[in-house]
Every structure is written in structure tokens, then in C-alpha cells.
Amino acid sequence: MAKKETETEQKTVVINGEEHNVADLSPEQIGLLNQVVDLDGKIGQMSFSLAQYQAAKGFFMAQLNASLEQADPEVEAASGGE
């Protein structure tokens, strides 16, 4: 037997600070809402990936800088004050 939906179980969404019952939205509005929800998820994933990429770049940049610091004395010795 299907459970009858009560008023407290209705799905609602807050848009621009105003609460709306999803059941009251038109099919077009529901489609637009689904697009926004999907894009929010993708933006969150991209932000997470961006943080990982920035951290990885920082790691490799630190490795490059350490390598260059080790190489500097060799370059100065090889030039012999030319």
C-alpha cells in the first residue's frame, strides 16, 4: 500500500531565499532546477580537483626550486668567475 504524502514530507527547495514546493513547479521549472543542481555538483567537483591540482603544482614547484638551489653552486663553480 502506498504511503500518502503528508504536508511535512513534501519536497521543498529554497530559491533566492524563498521556499517553494517542488510539486508546485512547472515541468520547465523542474528541468531548470535539475540543471542548477547538476551544475552545483559539477562546480563542487571542479573546485575539489582544482585544490588537488594546486597542491600538486606546489609540490612540484618546491621540488624544482630545491633542484635549482642544488644546481646553483655547480653553475657558479663551472663559470669560474668568468
PDB file of N, CA, C and O in Angstrom:
ATOM      1  N   MET A   1       0.852  -1.172   0.000  1.00  0.00           N
ATOM      2  CA  MET A   1       0.000   0.000   0.000  1.00  0.00           C
ATOM      3  C   MET A   1       0.900   1.238   0.000  1.00  0.00           C
ATOM      4  O   MET A   1       1.836   1.340   0.793  1.00  0.00           O
ATOM      5  N   ALA A   2       0.606   2.159  -0.886  1.00  0.00           N
ATOM      6  CA  ALA A   2       1.408   3.377  -0.995  1.00  0.00           C
ATOM      7  C   ALA A   2       1.115   4.304   0.178  1.00  0.00           C
ATOM      8  O   ALA A   2      -0.033   4.481   0.586  1.00  0.00           O
ATOM      9  N   LYS A   3       2.155   4.873   0.692  1.00  0.00           N
ATOM     10  CA  LYS A   3       2.024   5.804   1.808  1.00  0.00           C
ATOM     11  C   LYS A   3       1.607   7.166   1.258  1.00  0.00           C
ATOM     12  O   LYS A   3       2.221   7.681   0.323  1.00  0.00           O
ATOM     13  N   LYS A   4       0.572   7.738   1.839  1.00  0.00           N
ATOM     14  CA  LYS A   4       0.104   9.042   1.403  1.00  0.00           C
ATOM     15  C   LYS A   4       1.077  10.113   1.881  1.00  0.00           C
ATOM     16  O   LYS A   4       1.466  10.131   3.049  1.00  0.00           O
ATOM     17  N   GLU A   5       1.473  11.013   0.964  1.00  0.00           N
ATOM     18  CA  GLU A   5       2.422  12.076   1.293  1.00  0.00           C
ATOM     19  C   GLU A   5       1.742  13.130   2.157  1.00  0.00           C
ATOM     20  O   GLU A   5       0.691  13.660   1.799  1.00  0.00           O
ATOM     21  N   THR A   6       2.351  13.424   3.293  1.00  0.00           N
ATOM     22  CA  THR A   6       1.799  14.470   4.153  1.00  0.00           C
ATOM     23  C   THR A   6       2.485  15.789   3.815  1.00  0.00           C
ATOM     24  O   THR A   6       3.482  15.821   3.094  1.00  0.00           O
ATOM     25  N   GLU A   7       1.941  16.854   4.339  1.00  0.00           N
ATOM     26  CA  GLU A   7       2.472  18.181   4.061  1.00  0.00           C
ATOM     27  C   GLU A   7       3.924  18.324   4.519  1.00  0.00           C
ATOM     28  O   GLU A   7       4.708  19.016   3.871  1.00  0.00           O
ATOM     29  N   THR A   8       4.289  17.678   5.627  1.00  0.00           N
ATOM     30  CA  THR A   8       5.662  17.799   6.126  1.00  0.00           C
ATOM     31  C   THR A   8       6.635  16.975   5.291  1.00  0.00           C
ATOM     32  O   THR A   8       7.843  17.199   5.372  1.00  0.00           O
ATOM     33  N   GLU A   9       6.143  16.023   4.489  1.00  0.00           N
ATOM     34  CA  GLU A   9       7.009  15.192   3.669  1.00  0.00           C
ATOM     35  C   GLU A   9       7.192  15.747   2.255  1.00  0.00           C
ATOM     36  O   GLU A   9       7.973  15.202   1.475  1.00  0.00           O
ATOM     37  N   GLN A  10       6.492  16.806   1.923  1.00  0.00           N
ATOM     38  CA  GLN A  10       6.631  17.382   0.591  1.00  0.00           C
ATOM     39  C   GLN A  10       8.042  17.904   0.395  1.00  0.00           C
ATOM     40  O   GLN A  10       8.634  18.484   1.305  1.00  0.00           O
ATOM     41  N   LYS A  11       8.573  17.695  -0.797  1.00  0.00           N
ATOM     42  CA  LYS A  11       9.902  18.207  -1.102  1.00  0.00           C
ATOM     43  C   LYS A  11       9.802  19.703  -1.374  1.00  0.00           C
ATOM     44  O   LYS A  11       8.942  20.175  -2.118  1.00  0.00           O
ATOM     45  N   THR A  12      10.711  20.420  -0.744  1.00  0.00           N
ATOM     46  CA  THR A  12      10.763  21.863  -0.969  1.00  0.00           C
ATOM     47  C   THR A  12      12.167  22.247  -1.383  1.00  0.00           C
ATOM     48  O   THR A  12      13.130  21.516  -1.151  1.00  0.00           O
ATOM     49  N   VAL A  13      12.260  23.405  -1.998  1.00  0.00           N
ATOM     50  CA  VAL A  13      13.544  23.943  -2.428  1.00  0.00           C
ATOM     51  C   VAL A  13      13.530  25.437  -2.125  1.00  0.00           C
ATOM     52  O   VAL A  13      12.507  26.105  -2.276  1.00  0.00           O
ATOM     53  N   VAL A  14      14.680  25.948  -1.695  1.00  0.00           N
ATOM     54  CA  VAL A  14      14.800  27.378  -1.415  1.00  0.00           C
ATOM     55  C   VAL A  14      15.518  28.021  -2.593  1.00  0.00           C
ATOM     56  O   VAL A  14      16.648  27.657  -2.922  1.00  0.00           O
ATOM     57  N   ILE A  15      14.848  28.981  -3.224  1.00  0.00           N
ATOM     58  CA  ILE A  15      15.400  29.702  -4.365  1.00  0.00           C
ATOM     59  C   ILE A  15      15.356  31.187  -4.038  1.00  0.00           C
ATOM     60  O   ILE A  15      14.291  31.765  -3.824  1.00  0.00           O
ATOM     61  N   ASN A  16      16.538  31.786  -4.005  1.00  0.00           N
ATOM     62  CA  ASN A  16      16.660  33.209  -3.667  1.00  0.00           C
ATOM     63  C   ASN A  16      15.981  33.541  -2.333  1.00  0.00           C
ATOM     64  O   ASN A  16      15.314  34.566  -2.194  1.00  0.00           O
ATOM     65  N   GLY A  17      16.170  32.649  -1.360  1.00  0.00           N
ATOM     66  CA  GLY A  17      15.639  32.883  -0.021  1.00  0.00           C
ATOM     67  C   GLY A  17      14.168  32.567   0.134  1.00  0.00           C
ATOM     68  O   GLY A  17      13.614  32.760   1.216  1.00  0.00           O
ATOM     69  N   GLU A  18      13.520  32.090  -0.909  1.00  0.00           N
ATOM     70  CA  GLU A  18      12.092  31.793  -0.841  1.00  0.00           C
ATOM     71  C   GLU A  18      11.872  30.294  -1.017  1.00  0.00           C
ATOM     72  O   GLU A  18      12.390  29.692  -1.957  1.00  0.00           O
ATOM     73  N   GLU A  19      11.102  29.695  -0.111  1.00  0.00           N
ATOM     74  CA  GLU A  19      10.841  28.258  -0.155  1.00  0.00           C
ATOM     75  C   GLU A  19       9.705  27.953  -1.123  1.00  0.00           C
ATOM     76  O   GLU A  19       8.662  28.607  -1.111  1.00  0.00           O
ATOM     77  N   HIS A  20       9.931  26.939  -1.963  1.00  0.00           N
ATOM     78  CA  HIS A  20       8.926  26.528  -2.952  1.00  0.00           C
ATOM     79  C   HIS A  20       8.691  25.028  -2.835  1.00  0.00           C
ATOM     80  O   HIS A  20       9.634  24.264  -2.627  1.00  0.00           O
ATOM     81  N   ASN A  21       7.434  24.603  -2.968  1.00  0.00           N
ATOM     82  CA  ASN A  21       7.123  23.177  -3.058  1.00  0.00           C
ATOM     83  C   ASN A  21       7.459  22.723  -4.468  1.00  0.00           C
ATOM     84  O   ASN A  21       7.016  23.325  -5.446  1.00  0.00           O
ATOM     85  N   VAL A  22       8.246  21.657  -4.569  1.00  0.00           N
ATOM     86  CA  VAL A  22       8.638  21.161  -5.887  1.00  0.00           C
ATOM     87  C   VAL A  22       7.403  20.744  -6.687  1.00  0.00           C
ATOM     88  O   VAL A  22       7.368  20.904  -7.907  1.00  0.00           O
ATOM     89  N   ALA A  23       6.402  20.215  -6.005  1.00  0.00           N
ATOM     90  CA  ALA A  23       5.177  19.782  -6.681  1.00  0.00           C
ATOM     91  C   ALA A  23       4.454  20.944  -7.352  1.00  0.00           C
ATOM     92  O   ALA A  23       3.680  20.736  -8.286  1.00  0.00           O
ATOM     93  N   ASP A  24       4.701  22.165  -6.883  1.00  0.00           N
ATOM     94  CA  ASP A  24       4.035  23.336  -7.448  1.00  0.00           C
ATOM     95  C   ASP A  24       4.777  23.912  -8.652  1.00  0.00           C
ATOM     96  O   ASP A  24       4.259  24.805  -9.323  1.00  0.00           O
ATOM     97  N   LEU A  25       5.976  23.418  -8.935  1.00  0.00           N
ATOM     98  CA  LEU A  25       6.760  23.938 -10.048  1.00  0.00           C
ATOM     99  C   LEU A  25       6.301  23.318 -11.359  1.00  0.00           C
ATOM    100  O   LEU A  25       5.832  22.180 -11.398  1.00  0.00           O
ATOM    101  N   SER A  26       6.445  24.087 -12.428  1.00  0.00           N
ATOM    102  CA  SER A  26       6.105  23.576 -13.760  1.00  0.00           C
ATOM    103  C   SER A  26       7.190  22.607 -14.222  1.00  0.00           C
ATOM    104  O   SER A  26       8.296  22.619 -13.682  1.00  0.00           O
ATOM    105  N   PRO A  27       6.891  21.774 -15.204  1.00  0.00           N
ATOM    106  CA  PRO A  27       7.932  20.878 -15.729  1.00  0.00           C
ATOM    107  C   PRO A  27       9.173  21.638 -16.210  1.00  0.00           C
ATOM    108  O   PRO A  27      10.297  21.169 -16.032  1.00  0.00           O
ATOM    109  N   GLU A  28       8.970  22.797 -16.813  1.00  0.00           N
ATOM    110  CA  GLU A  28      10.106  23.613 -17.256  1.00  0.00           C
ATOM    111  C   GLU A  28      10.943  24.069 -16.061  1.00  0.00           C
ATOM    112  O   GLU A  28      12.172  24.018 -16.104  1.00  0.00           O
ATOM    113  N   GLN A  29      10.275  24.516 -14.996  1.00  0.00           N
ATOM    114  CA  GLN A  29      10.983  24.968 -13.797  1.00  0.00           C
ATOM    115  C   GLN A  29      11.737  23.817 -13.133  1.00  0.00           C
ATOM    116  O   GLN A  29      12.847  24.007 -12.635  1.00  0.00           O
ATOM    117  N   ILE A  30      11.146  22.637 -13.125  1.00  0.00           N
ATOM    118  CA  ILE A  30      11.822  21.465 -12.557  1.00  0.00           C
ATOM    119  C   ILE A  30      13.054  21.124 -13.391  1.00  0.00           C
ATOM    120  O   ILE A  30      14.103  20.786 -12.843  1.00  0.00           O
ATOM    121  N   GLY A  31      12.929  21.211 -14.707  1.00  0.00           N
ATOM    122  CA  GLY A  31      14.077  20.970 -15.575  1.00  0.00           C
ATOM    123  C   GLY A  31      15.197  21.961 -15.318  1.00  0.00           C
ATOM    124  O   GLY A  31      16.367  21.582 -15.260  1.00  0.00           O
ATOM    125  N   LEU A  32      14.844  23.226 -15.166  1.00  0.00           N
ATOM    126  CA  LEU A  32      15.854  24.255 -14.870  1.00  0.00           C
ATOM    127  C   LEU A  32      16.484  24.019 -13.506  1.00  0.00           C
ATOM    128  O   LEU A  32      17.695  24.176 -13.345  1.00  0.00           O
ATOM    129  N   LEU A  33      15.672  23.643 -12.524  1.00  0.00           N
ATOM    130  CA  LEU A  33      16.183  23.338 -11.186  1.00  0.00           C
ATOM    131  C   LEU A  33      17.160  22.169 -11.241  1.00  0.00           C
ATOM    132  O   LEU A  33      18.212  22.202 -10.603  1.00  0.00           O
ATOM    133  N   ASN A  34      16.810  21.136 -12.006  1.00  0.00           N
ATOM    134  CA  ASN A  34      17.705  19.985 -12.145  1.00  0.00           C
ATOM    135  C   ASN A  34      19.031  20.387 -12.786  1.00  0.00           C
ATOM    136  O   ASN A  34      20.081  19.870 -12.407  1.00  0.00           O
ATOM    137  N   GLN A  35      18.992  21.296 -13.742  1.00  0.00           N
ATOM    138  CA  GLN A  35      20.222  21.788 -14.362  1.00  0.00           C
ATOM    139  C   GLN A  35      21.096  22.499 -13.324  1.00  0.00           C
ATOM    140  O   GLN A  35      22.306  22.277 -13.263  1.00  0.00           O
ATOM    141  N   VAL A  36      20.472  23.351 -12.514  1.00  0.00           N
ATOM    142  CA  VAL A  36      21.213  24.101 -11.497  1.00  0.00           C
ATOM    143  C   VAL A  36      21.823  23.152 -10.469  1.00  0.00           C
ATOM    144  O   VAL A  36      22.980  23.316 -10.083  1.00  0.00           O
ATOM    145  N   VAL A  37      21.057  22.167 -10.026  1.00  0.00           N
ATOM    146  CA  VAL A  37      21.559  21.195  -9.042  1.00  0.00           C
ATOM    147  C   VAL A  37      22.729  20.415  -9.632  1.00  0.00           C
ATOM    148  O   VAL A  37      23.737  20.210  -8.956  1.00  0.00           O
ATOM    149  N   ASP A  38      22.604  19.975 -10.887  1.00  0.00           N
ATOM    150  CA  ASP A  38      23.679  19.239 -11.541  1.00  0.00           C
ATOM    151  C   ASP A  38      24.932  20.104 -11.671  1.00  0.00           C
ATOM    152  O   ASP A  38      26.041  19.639 -11.408  1.00  0.00           O
ATOM    153  N   LEU A  39      24.753  21.356 -12.074  1.00  0.00           N
ATOM    154  CA  LEU A  39      25.900  22.257 -12.217  1.00  0.00           C
ATOM    155  C   LEU A  39      26.554  22.552 -10.871  1.00  0.00           C
ATOM    156  O   LEU A  39      27.777  22.672 -10.796  1.00  0.00           O
ATOM    157  N   ASP A  40      25.758  22.672  -9.807  1.00  0.00           N
ATOM    158  CA  ASP A  40      26.340  22.862  -8.465  1.00  0.00           C
ATOM    159  C   ASP A  40      27.243  21.685  -8.110  1.00  0.00           C
ATOM    160  O   ASP A  40      28.325  21.870  -7.554  1.00  0.00           O
ATOM    161  N   GLY A  41      26.796  20.482  -8.430  1.00  0.00           N
ATOM    162  CA  GLY A  41      27.617  19.303  -8.164  1.00  0.00           C
ATOM    163  C   GLY A  41      28.906  19.318  -8.959  1.00  0.00           C
ATOM    164  O   GLY A  41      29.973  19.008  -8.429  1.00  0.00           O
ATOM    165  N   LYS A  42      28.809  19.679 -10.235  1.00  0.00           N
ATOM    166  CA  LYS A  42      29.999  19.731 -11.088  1.00  0.00           C
ATOM    167  C   LYS A  42      30.969  20.818 -10.625  1.00  0.00           C
ATOM    168  O   LYS A  42      32.184  20.617 -10.645  1.00  0.00           O
ATOM    169  N   ILE A  43      30.446  21.949 -10.215  1.00  0.00           N
ATOM    170  CA  ILE A  43      31.298  23.035  -9.702  1.00  0.00           C
ATOM    171  C   ILE A  43      32.017  22.568  -8.441  1.00  0.00           C
ATOM    172  O   ILE A  43      33.201  22.854  -8.257  1.00  0.00           O
ATOM    173  N   GLY A  44      31.314  21.859  -7.584  1.00  0.00           N
ATOM    174  CA  GLY A  44      31.938  21.325  -6.375  1.00  0.00           C
ATOM    175  C   GLY A  44      33.059  20.355  -6.714  1.00  0.00           C
ATOM    176  O   GLY A  44      34.126  20.397  -6.102  1.00  0.00           O
ATOM    177  N   GLN A  45      32.817  19.473  -7.696  1.00  0.00           N
ATOM    178  CA  GLN A  45      33.849  18.523  -8.110  1.00  0.00           C
ATOM    179  C   GLN A  45      35.048  19.245  -8.710  1.00  0.00           C
ATOM    180  O   GLN A  45      36.194  18.885  -8.440  1.00  0.00           O
ATOM    181  N   MET A  46      34.786  20.263  -9.524  1.00  0.00           N
ATOM    182  CA  MET A  46      35.880  21.016 -10.132  1.00  0.00           C
ATOM    183  C   MET A  46      36.684  21.776  -9.084  1.00  0.00           C
ATOM    184  O   MET A  46      37.908  21.861  -9.184  1.00  0.00           O
ATOM    185  N   SER A  47      36.011  22.325  -8.090  1.00  0.00           N
ATOM    186  CA  SER A  47      36.708  23.034  -7.013  1.00  0.00           C
ATOM    187  C   SER A  47      37.602  22.074  -6.241  1.00  0.00           C
ATOM    188  O   SER A  47      38.728  22.417  -5.878  1.00  0.00           O
ATOM    189  N   PHE A  48      37.098  20.877  -5.994  1.00  0.00           N
ATOM    190  CA  PHE A  48      37.881  19.851  -5.303  1.00  0.00           C
ATOM    191  C   PHE A  48      39.105  19.479  -6.136  1.00  0.00           C
ATOM    192  O   PHE A  48      40.216  19.392  -5.613  1.00  0.00           O
ATOM    193  N   SER A  49      38.897  19.260  -7.432  1.00  0.00           N
ATOM    194  CA  SER A  49      40.008  18.921  -8.326  1.00  0.00           C
ATOM    195  C   SER A  49      41.011  20.064  -8.419  1.00  0.00           C
ATOM    196  O   SER A  49      42.219  19.830  -8.421  1.00  0.00           O
ATOM    197  N   LEU A  50      40.520  21.293  -8.495  1.00  0.00           N
ATOM    198  CA  LEU A  50      41.409  22.444  -8.570  1.00  0.00           C
ATOM    199  C   LEU A  50      42.314  22.516  -7.345  1.00  0.00           C
ATOM    200  O   LEU A  50      43.507  22.795  -7.469  1.00  0.00           O
ATOM    201  N   ALA A  51      41.753  22.265  -6.163  1.00  0.00           N
ATOM    202  CA  ALA A  51      42.565  22.276  -4.944  1.00  0.00           C
ATOM    203  C   ALA A  51      43.651  21.205  -5.012  1.00  0.00           C
ATOM    204  O   ALA A  51      44.782  21.433  -4.582  1.00  0.00           O
ATOM    205  N   GLN A  52      43.307  20.040  -5.552  1.00  0.00           N
ATOM    206  CA  GLN A  52      44.307  18.976  -5.704  1.00  0.00           C
ATOM    207  C   GLN A  52      45.392  19.395  -6.693  1.00  0.00           C
ATOM    208  O   GLN A  52      46.578  19.189  -6.438  1.00  0.00           O
ATOM    209  N   TYR A  53      44.995  19.973  -7.805  1.00  0.00           N
ATOM    210  CA  TYR A  53      45.963  20.398  -8.826  1.00  0.00           C
ATOM    211  C   TYR A  53      46.899  21.478  -8.280  1.00  0.00           C
ATOM    212  O   TYR A  53      48.103  21.461  -8.538  1.00  0.00           O
ATOM    213  N   GLN A  54      46.327  22.416  -7.520  1.00  0.00           N
ATOM    214  CA  GLN A  54      47.160  23.476  -6.953  1.00  0.00           C
ATOM    215  C   GLN A  54      48.152  22.919  -5.946  1.00  0.00           C
ATOM    216  O   GLN A  54      49.303  23.352  -5.898  1.00  0.00           O
ATOM    217  N   ALA A  55      47.709  21.956  -5.139  1.00  0.00           N
ATOM    218  CA  ALA A  55      48.618  21.338  -4.172  1.00  0.00           C
ATOM    219  C   ALA A  55      49.720  20.562  -4.892  1.00  0.00           C
ATOM    220  O   ALA A  55      50.886  20.632  -4.504  1.00  0.00           O
ATOM    221  N   ALA A  56      49.355  19.830  -5.929  1.00  0.00           N
ATOM    222  CA  ALA A  56      50.353  19.074  -6.693  1.00  0.00           C
ATOM    223  C   ALA A  56      51.334  20.020  -7.378  1.00  0.00           C
ATOM    224  O   ALA A  56      52.535  19.750  -7.412  1.00  0.00           O
ATOM    225  N   LYS A  57      50.838  21.118  -7.919  1.00  0.00           N
ATOM    226  CA  LYS A  57      51.719  22.099  -8.557  1.00  0.00           C
ATOM    227  C   LYS A  57      52.692  22.673  -7.528  1.00  0.00           C
ATOM    228  O   LYS A  57      53.878  22.835  -7.814  1.00  0.00           O
ATOM    229  N   GLY A  58      52.193  22.976  -6.338  1.00  0.00           N
ATOM    230  CA  GLY A  58      53.057  23.493  -5.275  1.00  0.00           C
ATOM    231  C   GLY A  58      54.146  22.506  -4.912  1.00  0.00           C
ATOM    232  O   GLY A  58      55.292  22.894  -4.687  1.00  0.00           O
ATOM    233  N   PHE A  59      53.791  21.213  -4.853  1.00  0.00           N
ATOM    234  CA  PHE A  59      54.775  20.183  -4.549  1.00  0.00           C
ATOM    235  C   PHE A  59      55.862  20.142  -5.624  1.00  0.00           C
ATOM    236  O   PHE A  59      57.052  20.143  -5.309  1.00  0.00           O
ATOM    237  N   PHE A  60      55.450  20.106  -6.890  1.00  0.00           N
ATOM    238  CA  PHE A  60      56.431  20.022  -7.972  1.00  0.00           C
ATOM    239  C   PHE A  60      57.256  21.297  -8.094  1.00  0.00           C
ATOM    240  O   PHE A  60      58.431  21.242  -8.457  1.00  0.00           O
ATOM    241  N   MET A  61      56.655  22.436  -7.797  1.00  0.00           N
ATOM    242  CA  MET A  61      57.398  23.693  -7.818  1.00  0.00           C
ATOM    243  C   MET A  61      58.460  23.692  -6.721  1.00  0.00           C
ATOM    244  O   MET A  61      59.581  24.154  -6.937  1.00  0.00           O
ATOM    245  N   ALA A  62      58.108  23.173  -5.546  1.00  0.00           N
ATOM    246  CA  ALA A  62      59.079  23.078  -4.455  1.00  0.00           C
ATOM    247  C   ALA A  62      60.217  22.142  -4.835  1.00  0.00           C
ATOM    248  O   ALA A  62      61.378  22.413  -4.527  1.00  0.00           O
ATOM    249  N   GLN A  63      59.886  21.040  -5.505  1.00  0.00           N
ATOM    250  CA  GLN A  63      60.930  20.109  -5.959  1.00  0.00           C
ATOM    251  C   GLN A  63      61.849  20.774  -6.981  1.00  0.00           C
ATOM    252  O   GLN A  63      63.066  20.589  -6.942  1.00  0.00           O
ATOM    253  N   LEU A  64      61.265  21.548  -7.896  1.00  0.00           N
ATOM    254  CA  LEU A  64      62.052  22.265  -8.901  1.00  0.00           C
ATOM    255  C   LEU A  64      62.963  23.293  -8.238  1.00  0.00           C
ATOM    256  O   LEU A  64      64.143  23.394  -8.574  1.00  0.00           O
ATOM    257  N   ASN A  65      62.411  24.054  -7.294  1.00  0.00           N
ATOM    258  CA  ASN A  65      63.220  25.060  -6.588  1.00  0.00           C
ATOM    259  C   ASN A  65      64.366  24.408  -5.825  1.00  0.00           C
ATOM    260  O   ASN A  65      65.484  24.923  -5.832  1.00  0.00           O
ATOM    261  N   ALA A  66      64.102  23.277  -5.164  1.00  0.00           N
ATOM    262  CA  ALA A  66      65.158  22.573  -4.434  1.00  0.00           C
ATOM    263  C   ALA A  66      66.232  22.088  -5.398  1.00  0.00           C
ATOM    264  O   ALA A  66      67.424  22.148  -5.094  1.00  0.00           O
ATOM    265  N   SER A  67      65.808  21.613  -6.545  1.00  0.00           N
ATOM    266  CA  SER A  67      66.757  21.138  -7.547  1.00  0.00           C
ATOM    267  C   SER A  67      67.608  22.283  -8.080  1.00  0.00           C
ATOM    268  O   SER A  67      68.811  22.124  -8.290  1.00  0.00           O
ATOM    269  N   LEU A  68      66.988  23.430  -8.295  1.00  0.00           N
ATOM    270  CA  LEU A  68      67.728  24.596  -8.797  1.00  0.00           C
ATOM    271  C   LEU A  68      68.710  25.114  -7.754  1.00  0.00           C
ATOM    272  O   LEU A  68      69.811  25.544  -8.098  1.00  0.00           O
ATOM    273  N   GLU A  69      68.317  25.076  -6.473  1.00  0.00           N
ATOM    274  CA  GLU A  69      69.219  25.519  -5.406  1.00  0.00           C
ATOM    275  C   GLU A  69      70.441  24.619  -5.315  1.00  0.00           C
ATOM    276  O   GLU A  69      71.542  25.096  -5.041  1.00  0.00           O
ATOM    277  N   GLN A  70      70.262  23.340  -5.538  1.00  0.00           N
ATOM    278  CA  GLN A  70      71.391  22.400  -5.532  1.00  0.00           C
ATOM    279  C   GLN A  70      72.283  22.618  -6.748  1.00  0.00           C
ATOM    280  O   GLN A  70      73.495  22.414  -6.679  1.00  0.00           O
ATOM    281  N   ALA A  71      71.686  23.032  -7.859  1.00  0.00           N
ATOM    282  CA  ALA A  71      72.434  23.216  -9.103  1.00  0.00           C
ATOM    283  C   ALA A  71      73.185  24.543  -9.107  1.00  0.00           C
ATOM    284  O   ALA A  71      74.189  24.652  -9.811  1.00  0.00           O
ATOM    285  N   ASP A  72      72.757  25.552  -8.363  1.00  0.00           N
ATOM    286  CA  ASP A  72      73.383  26.877  -8.388  1.00  0.00           C
ATOM    287  C   ASP A  72      74.880  26.864  -8.050  1.00  0.00           C
ATOM    288  O   ASP A  72      75.654  27.493  -8.771  1.00  0.00           O
ATOM    289  N   PRO A  73      75.317  26.188  -7.003  1.00  0.00           N
ATOM    290  CA  PRO A  73      76.757  26.185  -6.709  1.00  0.00           C
ATOM    291  C   PRO A  73      77.580  25.578  -7.837  1.00  0.00           C
ATOM    292  O   PRO A  73      78.705  26.015  -8.080  1.00  0.00           O
ATOM    293  N   GLU A  74      77.045  24.588  -8.524  1.00  0.00           N
ATOM    294  CA  GLU A  74      77.756  23.974  -9.642  1.00  0.00           C
ATOM    295  C   GLU A  74      77.910  24.962 -10.790  1.00  0.00           C
ATOM    296  O   GLU A  74      78.961  25.022 -11.428  1.00  0.00           O
ATOM    297  N   VAL A  75      76.868  25.732 -11.050  1.00  0.00           N
ATOM    298  CA  VAL A  75      76.912  26.713 -12.135  1.00  0.00           C
ATOM    299  C   VAL A  75      77.954  27.782 -11.824  1.00  0.00           C
ATOM    300  O   VAL A  75      78.717  28.176 -12.706  1.00  0.00           O
ATOM    301  N   GLU A  76      77.992  28.255 -10.575  1.00  0.00           N
ATOM    302  CA  GLU A  76      78.963  29.283 -10.187  1.00  0.00           C
ATOM    303  C   GLU A  76      80.385  28.727 -10.261  1.00  0.00           C
ATOM    304  O   GLU A  76      81.290  29.429 -10.713  1.00  0.00           O
ATOM    305  N   ALA A  77      80.602  27.489  -9.831  1.00  0.00           N
ATOM    306  CA  ALA A  77      81.947  26.882  -9.870  1.00  0.00           C
ATOM    307  C   ALA A  77      82.390  26.655 -11.303  1.00  0.00           C
ATOM    308  O   ALA A  77      83.562  26.834 -11.635  1.00  0.00           O
ATOM    309  N   ALA A  78      81.448  26.259 -12.154  1.00  0.00           N
ATOM    310  CA  ALA A  78      81.783  25.985 -13.555  1.00  0.00           C
ATOM    311  C   ALA A  78      82.132  27.263 -14.292  1.00  0.00           C
ATOM    312  O   ALA A  78      82.965  27.246 -15.199  1.00  0.00           O
ATOM    313  N   SER A  79      81.516  28.357 -13.923  1.00  0.00           N
ATOM    314  CA  SER A  79      81.796  29.614 -14.621  1.00  0.00           C
ATOM    315  C   SER A  79      83.172  30.158 -14.218  1.00  0.00           C
ATOM    316  O   SER A  79      83.779  30.907 -14.983  1.00  0.00           O
ATOM    317  N   GLY A  80      83.663  29.801 -13.055  1.00  0.00           N
ATOM    318  CA  GLY A  80      84.978  30.210 -12.597  1.00  0.00           C
ATOM    319  C   GLY A  80      85.191  31.705 -12.557  1.00  0.00           C
ATOM    320  O   GLY A  80      86.313  32.188 -12.707  1.00  0.00           O
ATOM    321  N   GLY A  81      84.109  32.438 -12.354  1.00  0.00           N
ATOM    322  CA  GLY A  81      84.240  33.898 -12.246  1.00  0.00           C
ATOM    323  C   GLY A  81      84.434  34.553 -13.589  1.00  0.00           C
ATOM    324  O   GLY A  81      84.963  35.662 -13.663  1.00  0.00           O
ATOM    325  N   GLU A  82      84.018  33.896 -14.656  1.00  0.00           N
ATOM    326  CA  GLU A  82      84.189  34.489 -16.000  1.00  0.00           C
ATOM    327  C   GLU A  82      83.330  35.690 -16.205  1.00  0.00           C
ATOM    328  O   GLU A  82      83.361  36.295 -17.277  1.00  0.00           O
TER     329      GLU A  82
END
